[in-house]
Each structure stands twice: as C-alpha cells, then as structure tokens.
C-alpha cells in the first residue's frame, strides 16, 4: 500500500505529533511497511480454520494468596526526591 507524505502529515496532525522535515520520510516508509504487512495477512488461507474461543475454555491458573514482607519505610523512601516526617513530599495539586 502506498503511503504519501500527505498521509504521514495528516496522521501526525491527528495524533498531535509535530514532525520535523527529516522525520517525514522515515515515518512514511515505516507506515508503508506496517500497512503492507497487515495487507499480507489477508492472503493467508484461513477458510478451514475455526475461530478460537476466548480462553479456550480453560480456567485461569490460580495461586494461594501468601503474605510476605514488603519494603520498610526507610527502603520505600530511599530514592524519594523529597521526603518529610516519614512520607513522600509532592507539590500541592490544588
């Protein structure tokens, strides 16, 4: 499938991306390659293949809940950019 420069610029605009001129051609080639790959899937002979039911009817594997030791307060705060009185300090939102 042919992808034009205008197609790339339109997709970039719809995705709120700003592309510089040097990025348009590599993006065009990548989009063309993806669309050609997707189009090649139409050529697969899938007429005799039944659709796969979701989950194949098998139950999900389960495990028992087990409690385990987590981080200590000091470990949790070790890499915090700001901390105070044993808590993370973050900028006010309101």
C-alpha positions in Angstrom: 0.0 0.0 0.0 1.4 3.4 -1.0 1.7 6.0 1.8 2.2 9.6 0.7 3.9 12.4 2.5 0.4 14.0 3.0 -0.8 10.8 4.6 2.0 11.0 7.1 1.4 14.6 7.9 -2.3 14.0 8.3 -1.7 11.1 10.7 0.8 13.2 12.6 -1.7 16.1 12.9 -4.5 13.7 14.1 -2.1 12.3 16.7 -1.0 15.7 17.8 2.6 15.0 16.8 4.9 17.6 15.4 7.3 16.1 12.9 10.4 17.9 11.5 11.1 17.5 7.8 13.8 14.9 8.4 11.3 12.6 10.2 8.6 12.5 7.5 10.3 10.1 5.0 11.4 7.5 7.6 7.8 7.7 9.1 6.3 7.2 5.6 8.5 4.1 5.0 7.6 2.7 8.4 3.9 3.3 7.9 4.1 1.7 4.4 5.9 -1.3 5.8 3.3 -1.8 8.5 0.3 -1.5 6.1 1.9 -3.9 3.6 2.4 -6.4 6.4 -1.2 -6.0 7.5 -2.3 -6.5 3.9 -0.3 -9.6 3.5 -2.3 -11.2 6.3 -5.3 -11.2 4.0 -3.6 -13.7 1.8 -3.5 -16.4 4.5 -5.7 -19.4 3.8 -8.0 -19.3 6.9 -11.2 -20.7 5.4 -10.9 -24.1 7.1 -9.8 -22.7 10.5 -12.3 -22.4 13.3 -12.2 -19.3 15.4 -10.5 -19.7 18.7 -12.8 -19.2 21.6 -11.6 -16.8 24.2 -9.5 -18.5 26.8 -10.0 -21.9 25.1 -12.5 -22.8 27.8 -9.8 -23.4 30.4 -9.9 -21.9 33.8 -7.3 -19.3 34.7 -4.5 -20.6 36.8 -4.8 -19.6 40.4 -2.5 -19.5 43.3 -3.0 -19.1 47.0 -2.6 -15.6 48.5 0.5 -15.5 50.6 1.6 -12.6 52.7 5.2 -11.6 52.5 7.4 -8.9 53.9 7.4 -5.7 51.9 9.6 -2.7 52.0 10.4 -1.0 55.2 9.6 2.7 55.4 13.2 3.6 55.0 13.6 1.4 51.9 10.5 2.9 50.3 11.7 6.5 50.9 15.3 5.8 50.0 15.1 7.1 46.4 12.4 9.8 47.0 13.4 13.2 45.7 11.7 14.8 48.7 10.5 13.3 52.0 9.3 14.7 55.3 8.1 13.2 58.5 8.3 9.7 57.1 6.2 10.5 53.9 6.8 11.4 50.3 6.6 15.1 49.7 4.9 16.2 46.5 3.8 19.5 45.1 0.3 20.7 46.0 -2.3 19.9 43.4 -5.0 22.4 44.3 
